[in-house]
Amino acid sequence: MKQRILGSTGMKVSILGFGGAEIGQEQVEQRTVDALLNGALDAGLNVIDTGECYQYSEERIGKAVSHRRNDFYLFTKIGHNQGFEEDNWDLGMMERSLERSLKRLNTDYVDLLQLHNCPEELLRSGEVISLLQKFKEQGKARFIGCSADGAAAQYAVQTGLFDTLQTSLNIADQEAIERTIPEAARRGMGVIAKRPIANAAWRTGARPEAAYHQEYWERLRRLRYHFLNAPLPESVGTALRFTLSVPGVQTAIVGTARPGRWEENAELISQGALPMEAIAEIRGRWQEASAGQWPGQV
């Protein structure tokens, strides 16, 4: 698996990372997670991204691969918890959230600790950023990042205080290509692409039931990319290769709950970046259809 340096962090990350949402929010047995993650690590994965808000994700990751802690970079998030009756952005809650995460992950530090969808006004107040900096000084996080889109992501980049930006980027979500990624790259920030295959919202040919996927479904209907008519593995591969072709992006986080899927996705991107003409066509269709009115999706 090809690797890239994640900005000024110096971490040499696999260009395809693992996102932990599905294994936390779906009914998945621990033995399935064990097989999935250990198989992916054996095949070259070295980035695992999770968060407390993904329900059982951290606990399952900790049980599956904490014994291989030196084999991968571990990313998690705070500020967007789920299932806890506390203010997401209360500083005390955030401290307790990190402690819960470290316990579930069976580690005493994470490689990257990210604010998760923090509102711009709270970023501007500075308190939440200062808290992350404290965690970094304490050794609980090697680096700090912001997972955000739109104006919040733009402000996070402009502060110069974060080591990384995680932001939505795919064939149906391209605002970040101009709004935030170039500036992040100039500042030496690592860039992590989330939702890099637009949740494969086209895969069934019908409008997705999950509300989280429906905006991409509507956009893709207007974009009319011809490659989406190809067999699903081919269309997913094209979408993923597009995201990884964007200058400044070091890794793309893809979630799955099925053992072997990560290896299949790795094979799909083995051809490398898309040809320039294919990239130009995708960008052109986006610019025409969006007319500058499609914001990045959280």
C-alpha positions in Angstrom: 0.0 0.0 0.0 1.4 3.4 -1.1 2.1 5.8 1.7 2.4 9.6 2.0 3.7 12.0 4.7 0.8 13.5 6.6 1.8 17.1 6.5 4.3 18.4 9.1 3.4 15.5 11.5 5.9 13.4 9.7 3.6 10.3 10.0 4.0 8.1 6.9 0.4 7.1 6.4 -1.2 4.6 4.1 -3.2 6.4 1.4 -6.2 4.4 2.3 -7.2 4.5 6.0 -9.9 2.7 8.0 -13.0 4.6 9.3 -14.5 3.1 12.4 -18.1 4.4 12.1 -19.7 1.2 10.6 -18.1 -1.2 13.0 -19.5 0.8 15.9 -22.9 1.7 14.7 -23.9 -1.7 13.0 -24.5 -5.0 14.6 -21.0 -6.5 14.2 -19.5 -9.4 16.2 -16.1 -8.8 17.8 -14.6 -11.7 16.0 -15.6 -10.0 12.7 -13.9 -6.8 13.7 -10.8 -8.8 14.8 -10.6 -10.4 11.3 -11.3 -7.2 9.5 -8.7 -5.0 11.2 -6.0 -7.6 11.5 -6.4 -8.6 7.9 -6.2 -4.9 6.9 -3.1 -4.3 9.0 -1.4 -7.3 7.5 -2.2 -6.0 4.0 -0.6 -2.5 4.6 -3.2 -0.4 6.4 -1.7 1.8 9.1 -4.4 4.4 9.8 -7.4 3.8 12.0 -9.8 6.7 12.5 -12.6 6.5 15.1 -14.5 8.6 17.7 -16.6 8.3 20.8 -19.7 9.2 18.9 -19.4 6.0 16.8 -20.9 4.0 19.7 -19.0 0.7 20.1 -16.3 1.5 17.6 -13.5 2.4 20.0 -14.1 -0.5 22.3 -14.1 -3.0 19.4 -10.9 -1.5 17.9 -9.2 -1.7 21.3 -10.1 -5.3 21.7 -9.1 -6.2 18.1 -5.7 -4.5 17.6 -4.4 -2.8 20.8 -1.9 -5.6 21.0 -0.5 -4.3 17.7 -0.4 -0.6 18.8 3.0 0.0 17.1 1.7 -1.2 13.7 -0.7 1.7 13.1 -1.5 5.3 13.7 -4.6 5.8 15.9 -6.9 8.8 15.4 -9.9 9.6 17.4 -12.3 12.6 18.0 -13.8 14.6 20.8 -16.6 17.1 21.1 -19.3 15.2 19.3 -20.3 12.5 21.7 -23.3 10.2 21.4 -25.4 8.7 24.1 -24.1 10.9 26.9 -26.3 13.5 28.5 -23.7 16.2 28.6 -22.9 19.4 26.6 -20.7 18.3 23.6 -18.4 21.3 24.1 -18.2 21.6 27.9 -14.5 21.5 28.6 -14.9 19.0 31.5 -17.0 16.7 29.3 -14.3 16.8 26.7 -11.6 15.8 29.2 -13.8 12.9 30.4 -14.5 12.0 26.8 -10.8 11.6 26.0 -10.3 9.5 29.1 -13.2 7.2 28.1 -11.7 6.9 24.6 -8.2 6.0 25.9 -9.7 3.4 28.2 -11.8 1.8 25.4 -8.9 1.9 23.0 -6.6 0.3 25.6 -3.9 2.9 25.1 -2.4 5.8 27.0 -2.2 8.1 23.9 -3.6 8.6 20.4 -1.5 9.8 17.4 -4.1 12.3 16.4 -6.9 13.9 18.5 -9.5 15.8 16.4 -12.3 18.2 17.2 -15.3 16.7 15.7 -17.6 19.2 13.8 -16.9 22.1 16.2 -19.0 25.2 15.4 -17.0 28.1 14.1 -17.9 30.4 16.9 -16.5 28.0 19.5 -13.3 27.6 17.5 -13.0 31.4 17.5 -13.4 31.5 21.3 -10.1 29.5 21.5 -10.9 27.5 24.6 -11.5 24.1 22.8 -8.3 24.6 20.9 -6.3 25.4 24.1 -7.7 22.2 25.6 -6.4 20.1 22.7 -3.0 21.8 23.0 -3.0 20.8 26.7 -3.7 17.2 25.8 -0.8 17.4 23.4 1.5 18.8 26.1 0.4 16.0 28.4 1.3 13.3 25.9 -2.2 12.1 25.5 -2.2 13.1 21.8 0.9 13.4 19.6 -0.9 15.8 17.2 -4.1 17.7 17.1 -6.6 18.2 14.2 -9.9 19.5 13.2 -12.6 17.5 11.4 -14.8 20.1 9.8 -16.2 21.5 6.6 -17.2 24.9 5.2 -16.5 28.1 7.3 -15.5 26.2 10.4 -12.8 24.2 8.4 -11.6 27.4 6.7 -11.2 29.2 10.1 -9.4 26.1 11.6 -6.9 26.2 8.7 -6.4 29.9 9.1 -5.5 29.7 12.8 -2.3 27.8 12.1 -2.9 25.9 15.3 -3.9 22.5 14.0 -1.6 19.8 12.6 -4.3 18.3 10.4 -7.6 18.9 8.7 -10.1 16.1 8.1 -12.8 17.2 5.6 -15.4 15.8 3.2 -14.1 15.3 -0.3 -15.5 13.2 -3.1 -17.1 13.2 -6.5 -20.2 14.8 -5.0 -18.5 17.1 -2.5 -15.7 19.3 -3.9 -16.0 22.6 -2.1 -12.8 21.8 -0.1 -10.7 21.6 -3.2 -10.7 25.4 -3.5 -11.8 26.6 -0.1 -9.5 24.9 2.4 -7.1 22.2 1.0 -4.8 24.6 -0.9 -4.3 26.8 2.2 -3.9 23.7 4.4 -1.2 22.4 2.1 0.6 25.8 2.1 0.7 25.7 5.9 2.0 22.2 6.1 -1.1 20.7 7.5 -1.9 17.1 6.9 -5.2 16.6 4.9 -7.5 13.6 5.6 -10.4 13.0 3.2 -13.6 11.7 4.8 -16.6 10.3 2.9 -14.2 9.7 -0.1 -16.6 7.6 -2.1 -19.7 9.7 -1.4 -21.1 6.8 0.7 -21.5 5.0 -2.7 -24.9 6.6 -2.7 -25.5 5.4 -6.3 -24.8 1.7 -5.6 -28.5 0.5 -5.5 -29.8 2.8 -8.2 -32.5 3.9 -5.7 -32.7 6.8 -3.3 -30.9 5.7 -0.1 -33.0 5.2 3.0 -30.4 6.8 5.3 -30.8 10.6 5.4 -27.1 10.9 5.7 -26.6 9.7 2.2 -29.5 11.4 0.5 -27.8 14.8 -0.3 -25.1 12.9 -2.3 -27.8 10.9 -4.1 -29.5 14.1 -5.2 -26.3 15.7 -6.3 -25.2 12.6 -8.3 -28.5 12.6 -10.2 -27.6 16.0 -11.4 -24.0 15.3 -12.0 -24.7 12.3 -14.3 -21.2 10.9 -14.2 -21.0 8.2 -16.9 -18.6 6.0 -14.9 -21.4 5.4 -12.3 -23.0 3.1 -14.9 -20.0 0.8 -14.7 -20.0 -2.3 -12.4 -19.9 -1.1 -8.7 -16.2 -2.1 -8.1 -15.1 0.0 -11.1 -17.2 3.0 -10.2 -16.1 2.9 -6.6 -12.5 2.7 -7.8 -12.9 5.7 -10.0 -14.5 7.7 -7.2 -11.8 6.8 -4.7 -9.0 7.5 -7.2 -10.5 10.9 -7.9 -10.4 11.8 -4.2 -6.8 10.6 -3.8 -5.8 12.6 -6.9 -6.6 15.9 -5.3 -3.3 17.7 -4.5 -2.6 18.0 -0.8 -4.6 14.9 0.3 -2.5 12.3 2.0 -5.1 9.7 3.1 -8.7 8.8 2.5 -10.8 7.2 5.3 -13.1 4.5 4.2 -15.4 2.6 6.6 -16.6 -1.0 6.3 -17.9 -3.8 8.5 -17.0 -6.6 6.1 -13.7 -8.5 6.4 -11.8 -8.3 3.1 -13.4 -5.1 1.9 -10.4 -2.9 2.8 -8.1 -5.1 0.8 -10.6 -4.9 -2.2 -10.6 -1.1 -2.0 -6.8 -1.2 -1.9 -6.7 -3.2 -5.1 -9.1 -0.7 -6.7 -6.7 2.2 -6.3 -3.6 0.3 -7.3 -3.7 1.9 -10.7 -2.8 5.2 -9.1 -4.2 8.7 -9.8 -6.9 9.1 -12.4 -5.9 10.5 -15.9 -5.9 14.2 -16.0 -8.8 14.2 -18.6 -10.9 12.2 -16.3 -10.2 14.5 -13.4 -11.0 17.5 -15.6 -14.4 16.0 -16.6 -15.4 15.3 -13.0 -14.4 18.8 -11.9 -16.1 20.4 -14.9 -19.4 18.6 -14.2 -19.2 19.6 -10.6 -18.6 23.3 -11.3 -21.4 23.4 -13.8 -24.0 21.5 -11.7 -23.2 23.0 -8.4 -22.9 26.6 -9.6 -20.9 27.3 -6.4 -23.9 26.5 -4.2 -23.2 23.1 -2.9 -21.5 23.3 0.5 -19.3 20.7 2.1 -21.3 18.1 4.0 -20.6 17.4 7.6 
